[in-house]
Amino acid sequence: MKRILQLLAVLVLVSAGIIWLATDANRGWTKTSVMVKTLDPVTGIEGISYEKKFLPGVDFLGASVVGAGVLAGISLFFRNQKQTQPKTETKP
Amino acid sequence: MKLIHLIPLISLTAAAYAAPETFDFKDPKGVNNAVFKLDAPLESVNGSASGISGTVTFDPANPAATTGKIVVASDSLTVPNPMQKEHLHSAAWLDTAKYPEITFEVKSIANVKTDGDVTTADVTGPFTLHGVTKEITVPVKFTYLKDKLGARVPNLKGDLLVIRANFSINRDDFNIQKGQSEDKVADEIDLNLSIAGACAQ
């Protein structure tokens, strides 16, 4: 169990880092939409609309670190599995 | 044809050129917007509002006589972060349920300069935000686009008036978290208004 929790903690950290890097490494807050500007050719006004897009930010990274820390912390409450070694019989 | 028969025609033509026009700023294309920006430690808070309405009466021959009122629906204010948006609309900040409108009314105009279709002026009037009204002066650029409505809305004839304004206000002046949270969000709010109104004929 200890090993599983520790692996999960690493997995959470690594996957959060990969997702963050893959989505433009946003160093601001997490966004669920992005501003899209379109030019109105008649008036010259830049119209603004929002496109749904998940853009994880530093709070997402922080939450992942906390989550991984919690998993790693819980893993400390479990003991290491004792490895039972087969007794080797010595031949006379 | 007797001269007397031409009088109504001449009067109509003269009225068409001289009369002030009333432009409706409820934009069916949804292009009109007001952008706001507040500095914050991690990144600035950038958002926009799209719920714009109101009317402006503008006379290209006499821009100094411009009157009107622009209304922004408070609940149309949007930021890309859902938690920030929730805070922005909440009773602690804009309280959009209690104060559903942000308004600016034209009271007087000064420093009017016209160059072709473009007029710049300093517009003064009451600005209402968060239930607080304060008189402010805003530098405004009017662009009068004669007969351009059809290019934007097919089968309609008329004129367009584009209004652009960049100005700043302080949230303290409008009792928005007055003197509080300045370490999180700046007191100064930069506003950028880009709107087009239509006058159908």
Interface residues (C-beta under 8 A of the other chain):
Chain A: R27 G28 W29 T30 K31 T32 S33 V34 M35 T38 D40 V42 T43 G44 I45 E46 G47 I48 S49 Y50 L55 V58
Chain B: K29 G30 V31 N32 N33 V35 L42 E43 N46 S48 S50 T78 P80 N81 P82 M83 Q84 T143 L145 K148 A151 R152 L160 V162 S194 I195 A196
